[in-house]
Amino acid sequence: MEASKVKAAIEEFNKYRSPEAVAKLIDVGEGFTVIGFSGPFCRSCGLCDYFDDLKIELEEKMGGSIEISKIEGGESEGYLITYRKRVK
């Protein structure tokens, strides 16, 4: 994935969801990116909506289909989400 497009998607996400949920670029490589999520967001209702919202931003910036391939973490340390380009 292109780092500049990932950063643009994160910036757009944070514009509307920070400080409740804050996304931060952790890693980016060929066909994947890892994003850290932190904040006081509600963990019991709609938590995955934040991850899906960034997925939509990534799809708009990348011009293709993206999937969430891994969710790690939880509790006070936040979450690490791996997004991958969907292979057709």
C-alpha positions as MATLAB code, in Angstrom:
seq = 'MEASKVKAAIEEFNKYRSPEAVAKLIDVGEGFTVIGFSGPFCRSCGLCDYFDDLKIELEEKMGGSIEISKIEGGESEGYLITYRKRVK';
ca = [
       0.000    0.000    0.000;
       1.130    3.532   -0.616;
       2.160    5.219    2.634;
       0.952    8.657    1.479;
      -2.550    7.320    0.778;
      -2.649    5.443    4.088;
      -1.625    8.629    5.908;
      -4.323   10.599    4.072;
      -6.956    8.033    5.105;
      -5.784    8.180    8.735;
      -5.861   11.974    8.682;
      -9.448   11.948    7.398;
     -10.475    9.337    9.983;
      -8.917   11.291   12.874;
     -10.496   14.529   11.656;
     -13.952   13.180   12.509;
     -13.335   10.591   15.229;
     -10.545   11.970   17.395;
     -10.228   12.126   20.396;
     -12.777    9.340   20.919;
     -10.803    7.061   18.582;
      -7.343    7.907   17.277;
      -5.672    5.984   14.451;
      -1.878    5.897   14.048;
       0.225    4.336   11.307;
       2.346    1.499   12.710;
       3.603   -0.257    9.567;
       2.987   -0.246    5.837;
       4.213   -2.709    3.239;
       3.399   -4.374   -0.049;
      -0.347   -5.011    0.084;
      -0.850   -4.385    3.827;
      -0.828   -1.762    6.561;
      -1.004   -1.992   10.351;
      -2.867    0.740   12.200;
      -2.947    1.321   15.944;
      -6.187    2.520   17.509;
      -6.354    4.191   20.900;
      -8.734    6.384   22.825;
     -11.622    6.194   25.240;
     -13.929    4.609   22.634;
     -16.739    2.359   23.758;
     -15.489   -1.215   23.627;
     -18.853   -2.868   24.139;
     -20.937   -1.219   21.437;
     -19.784   -0.578   17.920;
     -16.059   -1.047   18.487;
     -15.563   -2.669   15.076;
     -17.324    0.290   13.473;
     -14.165    2.354   14.019;
     -12.080   -0.269   12.226;
     -14.631   -0.463    9.408;
     -14.753    3.323    9.085;
     -11.008    3.426    8.461;
     -11.364    0.529    6.008;
     -13.802    2.651    4.002;
     -11.379    5.605    4.063;
      -8.577    3.320    2.843;
     -10.757    1.976    0.031;
     -11.586    5.509   -1.088;
      -7.937    6.595   -1.051;
      -6.574    3.365   -2.606;
      -9.323    2.919   -5.160;
      -9.742   -0.769   -4.383;
     -11.140   -3.316   -1.999;
      -9.579   -3.633    1.476;
     -10.186   -6.269    4.142;
      -9.425   -6.472    7.838;
      -7.177   -9.494    8.185;
      -6.160   -9.322   11.851;
      -7.317   -7.683   15.080;
      -4.946   -7.705   18.050;
      -4.994   -6.196   21.520;
      -7.732   -4.739   23.570;
      -8.280   -3.315   27.022;
      -6.116   -0.301   27.916;
      -3.350   -0.742   25.328;
      -5.627   -0.207   22.337;
      -5.820   -2.297   19.189;
      -3.596   -3.174   16.250;
      -5.521   -3.771   13.049;
      -3.988   -5.231    9.905;
      -5.621   -4.192    6.649;
      -4.835   -5.966    3.361;
      -5.660   -5.302   -0.237;
      -8.260   -7.804   -1.287;
      -6.965  -10.052   -4.063;
      -9.490  -10.777   -6.783;
];
